[in-house]
Amino acid sequence: MKGQKQENLRIRDPIHDLITFDLADSLDGLAWELINSREFQRLRRVKQLGFSDFVFPGATHTRFSHCLGAFSIARKLLKIIEKKQGATFDRSKAFVAGIAALLHDLGHGPFSHVFEGIQKELGRGRKHEEWTREMIEGDTEVHSILEGNNSGLANKVGLLLGRKDPADIYDALVSSQFDADRLDYLQRDRYMTGTNTGAFDYAWLLDCLEIGKINVGQEGGDFVEVDGLYLNHKGLAAAEGYLLARFHLYSQVYLHKTTRAAELMLASLLSRMIALVKEGHAEATGLHAGHPLLRFFEGDKSSLGSYLDLDDFQIWSAIAEMAAATDAQTRNLAIGLHDRKLHKCINIGEMARRAGGDSLVHFKRLLKENSEKLGANVLKDEVSLTAYGTHDYEDTGALQKVLIGLPDGSGKIEDIVSRSEIVGAIKRQRIFRVYFSDAAERESIEELWKEVIK
């Protein structure tokens, strides 16, 4: 009713307590509409950490709750920026950034990165960022809500989320090495997994935030400077804790050997399914003809509609059906995932580190040469792990940095790598594991390693 005061709406959150929405506020009001869209509600059915609850039973939280948390943090960061910028605060850009923070994970598929990788075999290697942008700019409820609020808003939000590097301080709070996304998921994932590692001083980090001029390159011979966030010198220890928290969560949660086993098995299962579909043997997968996963694989892989029909529940229903597949490889993988009978692994990377030399290179060559003999059940896992990605000042990657002010009052700002021996000492690590399903496969892998160290 016109003239009637609109109430505040609240969502109770385990990390941020009450996340409130003032419907009279333009940003909060639009955010609430978007939260109730079909595309955003789908995120309730996409878990944040995929198979991590196989190891950490409490890790059943969703992309939905994470996006709400990122939005809550983005609002706090925008208030800090507004207070420190004063009259130069750009409300239009801030509005776009706030909505982008809410929608940043909209395009994640079921079991996010596994499903993202398997799409390459469909001839359409689309990352979740691309799906996000299509949901925002395509024929969706989200698009209608955005355009109904302000013509051209959908395009502005899509452009922000599609940029590789942030263009300004508002972009950086959505996507950088110190953004609302990471500030939420590091706290949320630690809490929900129950791990005691990965803690950092969130309140102190926000209290130490400052705004300064950041050199993002040259144009016509002149240096280009834009406003950017940095931490004053009192925030150095907290910034170290923040980066170490991410490093520890990756090493102990996201890249846990058991979680990775399940992810590799699902990737192998979907890969086998794709092969059977391409060969014209879809019936051998065990899936009924109308299953959304089969429709996605058989139909137009670029179809947003068929992608939106997929979520974690659909993958689990497919796994249950495929446990009765006539194709043995499909059936065995599905049963293993359904009943948590997962592949075991040998950490070849750690063994090679101790052996030294080019032992890992030698082993990889032998593994490739013997791949057909070892069979489809032997799976390799190769990933890298780092605490901090470095960027050069010569491009807009400068806004990706975690920057620290000097204590001498000079106003000079430096990359944390220059200020912290701890962060600088953490080298990029390569993880290389080989997974197997039975004792015979383990013995074959061990024989290859013995050949390496002779």
N, C-alpha and C positions, 0 to 999 in steps of 0.2 A: 504494500500500500504506500502510495506517495507520501513522503514526509515522515513515514514511520522509521524509527531507528533500527538498523539491521544489527542482528546479534553477532557476537564473535563465535566462531566455531573452533573446536579444539580436537586435536588428535593426541592421544597419550602415546609417548614414545619412550623406549627404554634408555635411549642415549640422551635425548634433549628434553626429557620430561614432557611438558606441554608444548606442542607446536600449534600456535593459534593463528587464526585467519580472521582478520577484520574485513568483513564483506564490503564495508564502505570505502576501504582502501583499494585503489585501482589495481595494484600488483596482487594483493591477497585475493581480491574478488575474482580476477582472471585465473589465478592459480587454482582456486577452488573449483571453478568450472572445468578446467583442464583435468584436474584429478578425477573428476567424475565422468570423463570421456571413456569410450570403449577401449581405446588404445592404451590409456594409462592404467585402467583397471586390469588389463591383461597382465601387467607387471606383478600383480598379486600371485600369478601362477608361474612366475619365473624366479627361481631361487637365486639369491645373490652369489652363493658359493657352490652351486652345482652339487657335486658328489662329496663335498667336505663333511656332510653329516654322517658319512660312512666312518669317519674318524672322530669327529666332534659332534655328538648327537644333537647338541643345541643349535647347530648352524643351519637352521631351517628358515632364516629370514629371507626376505624377497627384495627384488629390485624396486618394488613399490615403496617399501619402508626406507630403503637407501635414498631414493630420489626425494622423498619428503625431507629426510635429514639434510641432504645437500642443499635443498631450497632454504631450509631454516638457517643453515650456516651462511649461505649467500646473502640473505637479508642482513645478518649481523655484519658481514664484511662490507656490504654497501653502506650501512650506517656509519661504519668507521671511515670509509672513504668520503662520505658526505660531510662528516664532521671536520675532517682534515683538509678537504678541498675548498669547503665554503662555497663562494659564489661561482667557482669554476666547475662545480659538480654537474655532470651531464645527466639529467633525469631520464632523458630518452634512452640513452645507452644503458643506464643502470636498469631500467625497466626490461629491456631486451635481455640483459645478462641474467636478471632474476628468473625470467621465464625459461631461459636456456638451461640454467642450473637445474630447474625442476624437470625438464624434458630430456636431459643429456643422455640418459640410458634407455630412452623409449624404444629404440630399435634392437635391443638385445633379444636374441632368440633363445630357445630352450637350451640349457647347458651351454650357455653363451659362446665361449671361445671354441669349444669342440664343434658345435654346429656351424660356427663361422668358418672354421677350417675346412669342414667337409663340403661346403658349398663350392669350393674350388673344383672338386671332382664333377660338379654339375655344369661346369663351364661358366659359372657366374660367381667369381670370388668376391662377394660383397661383404664388407665389414659392417659391424653394427652401426657405425656412424653414418654409413650411407643409407641403411634402412631407416635410421632415425630421421635423417633429412627428408626422405621420401614420405614418411608418415606425417611430417610437419607441413610439407609442401604439396602433398598429394590429396586424393579424394578421401578424406578421413574426417572424423568428428573433431579431432585436434585442430586440423586446418580450418574448419568452419568456425570454431570458437575463436581462434586467433584472428582470422580475417573479420569476423563479426565485431571484434573489439577495436581493430584498427587495420584498415586496408594496407597491405604490404608488410604487416608484422610477421607473418609466417616466413616470408623470404628473409627478413632480417635475422630471425632466430636461426633459420636453417643455415645462413651464411656464417654466422658466428660458430655454430657447432661443426661446420665443415672446414673451418680454417685449420691448417696444420699447426701454425704458431699464433699466439695471441697478438692482436694488433694494438691493443691498449690495455689499460689497467682493468677495464670492465671485462674484456675477454679473458684476462689472466685469472680472474677469480672463478671462472668456469672451467678453464682448461690450462693447467700449468703444473709445475712440480709442487706448487703450494696453492691448492685450489679447494673449493667447497667439496668437490667429489672426494678427494683424498682425505680431507679433514674429517669427513663423515665415515667413509668405509674403514679407515684404520681404527677408529674408535668402535664402530659397530661390529666389525668382524672379530676384533679382539674380545669384545664382551660376549658375543653370541657363541664363539668357539670355546670360551672359558679359559683361554690360555693366559698365563700371567706375563708373557713377554709381549712386547709391542706397545707398551704404555708410553705416553708423552704428555707434556704439560700444555694442554690445549688452551686453557684460560690465560696462561702466561704468554703464549705465542700471540694470541689476539691482542693482549694488552701492550705488547712490544711492537706492534705494527706501526710503521710510518710510511709516508709517501715522499718519494724523491724523484728527481729526473734521471731517467735511465737512457743511456745511449744505445739506440737500436740500429745504428749503421750510418751510412753516408748517402747524401743525395746532392748531386751537383757540387761535390767537393766539401759540403758542409755536413757536420755531424747532426743527426736527427735525434732529438731527445723527446721522450714522452713520460708522463707520470707513471710510476710503477710502485708496487708495494715492496718494502724491505723491512727487516727487523733491526731495531736498534741494538747496540752492543750487548745489552742485558739479555737479549733473546738468543744469544749464541748457543748456550747449553741446551735450551729448549728446542732449537732448530736441529741440533745434533740428535736429540732424542727422537724428534719427529722422523728424521731420515733413517735412523737406526730401527725405529718401530716398523717402518715399511720393509726394510731389509729382513728383519726377523720374522715378520708375518709371511713374507714370501717364502723364506727358507723353511719355516716350520708349519705353515698352514697351506698356502696356495700351491706350493710345490711338494707337499708331503707325498711320499712314495706310494702310499695306498690310494690317495685321491687321484694321483696321476695314473695309477693302474686302471682305475675305473674309467677315467677319461679316455685313455688309450683304447680300452676295450670297446667303449661306445663308438669311438671314431672308427675302429676296425669293423664293428657291426654295421654301422651306417655305410661304410665303404663297400662292404660285401653286398649290402642291400642295393646300392646303386648299380653294382656290377650285374646283379641278377635282373634288375629292371631293364638295364640296357640290352641284356641278352634275350629279353622277352620272357623271362621266367619269374615274373613278379609273384606268382602263386607260391613259389618255393620259399618265399620269405615268411609265410604263415600269416601275413596281414590280410584282413578282409578288404575287398576292392575299394570301399569308400573311406578307408582310414586317411585322416588329414596328412600324415607323413607320406604315405604312398602317393596321394594326390599331388603333393609338393614335388616329389621326385619325378613323377610321370608327366606332370603338366608343365606350365610355364613357370620356370624357376625365378623369373623376374616379377611374378605376380605378387603384389602387396597383399591382396586378399588371402591367398593361400598361405603366405608367411604369417599373417596375423592369426590364422587359425591354429598355429603351432605354439605350444607351451610345454612346460615340464610334464604336466599331466598326460599330454598326448604322447610324449616320448615314453613315459612309463607304461602307458596302455599298449604301445607298440612293442615294448620289450616283453610284456606278459604274453602277447600273441605270438611273438617270434620264438618264444620258448618251446613252441610246438611246431616250428618250421620243419619242412622236409629236408631243407639244406642243412647239412651237419654243422658246418662252420657257423652259420647264423644261429642255429639252435643252441650250440654250446656256449657261444658268447652271451646270448640272451639269458640263458639259465644262470651263467656265472654272475651277471649283473643283478638279476632278479633275486638270487639267493645269497648275494655277497660272497661268492666263491671266486675271489679275484686272483689275477696273475701275481706271481712273486717276482722279485727283481734282484739283479746283481748290479751293484754300483761300480760299474767299470771306470767311470770318471775318477772316483776316489782312489781306486786301485792303480790307475795310470798315473795319478799325481804322485803317489808314493814310489812307483817304479821309475818315473822320470823319463827323459828322452822323448822319442816320438812314439811311445808305446800306444797312446790313444789313436794316433793316426794309423798305425799299423793294424790295430784291432778293428777300426772302422772299415778298413779295406778288406780284411778277412771276413767281416760280418756281411759286407755287400756281396763278396764273391760266393758266400755260402748261404745266401738268403733263400734260394729255392730249396736247398737241402734242409734248412732249418724249419721251413714251413711258415704258414701265415700266422700261427699262434705266437711266434717270437716277435716281440714289438720293441722298438727302440724309442727312447725318450731323451731328447737333447734340447736343453734350454739354457739361457744365460740368466745370471742373477747379479744385480748391482744395487748399491744403496742410493746412487745419485747419477743421473745422466748429465753430462757436461755439455754446455752450449757456448758458442762464440758470440762475442759482442758484435761481430760484423753483420749479423742478420737479426731478424726479430726474435730469434731464439733467446735473446737477452732477457726477455720477459718470462722465460721459462725458469730462470735461475732462482735459487734461494739466495737472497742478497742480505748482507749484514753490514751495518754501519760501524765505523771506527769509533773507539771510545774517546778520541782526542778532540771531538767537537768540530772537526774539519768539514764534516758533511760528506766525506768520501764514503762510497759504498763499494763493497767487494763481494765477489762470489764466495760462498761458504767454503769452497775447496781451498781458497787462499787463507782462510782464517782458522780452519779446523784441521788439525792433524788427524783426528779420528776419522772424519769423512774422507779425507784425502788418502788415508791408508787402506781403505776398503777397496780392494781390486775386484774387477768383474770376474765372476766365477762361472765356469762352464759345468753344467750337470749333464752327465751321460749315463743313463741306466738302460739295461736290457731286461725286458720282462719275458717270462715264460709261464707255461700252463702246467707242465709236469716235470718229473725227475729226469726223463730222457732229454728233454730240451735243455734243462739246466746243465746236464753233463756235457752236451754238445757245445754250449757256450763256454763252459770252463775249459774244454779242450782247446778252443780257439785262443783263450787267454794264455794257456800254457805254451802254445806255439809262439805267442808274442814275446814272452819273457825268457824263452830258451837262450 
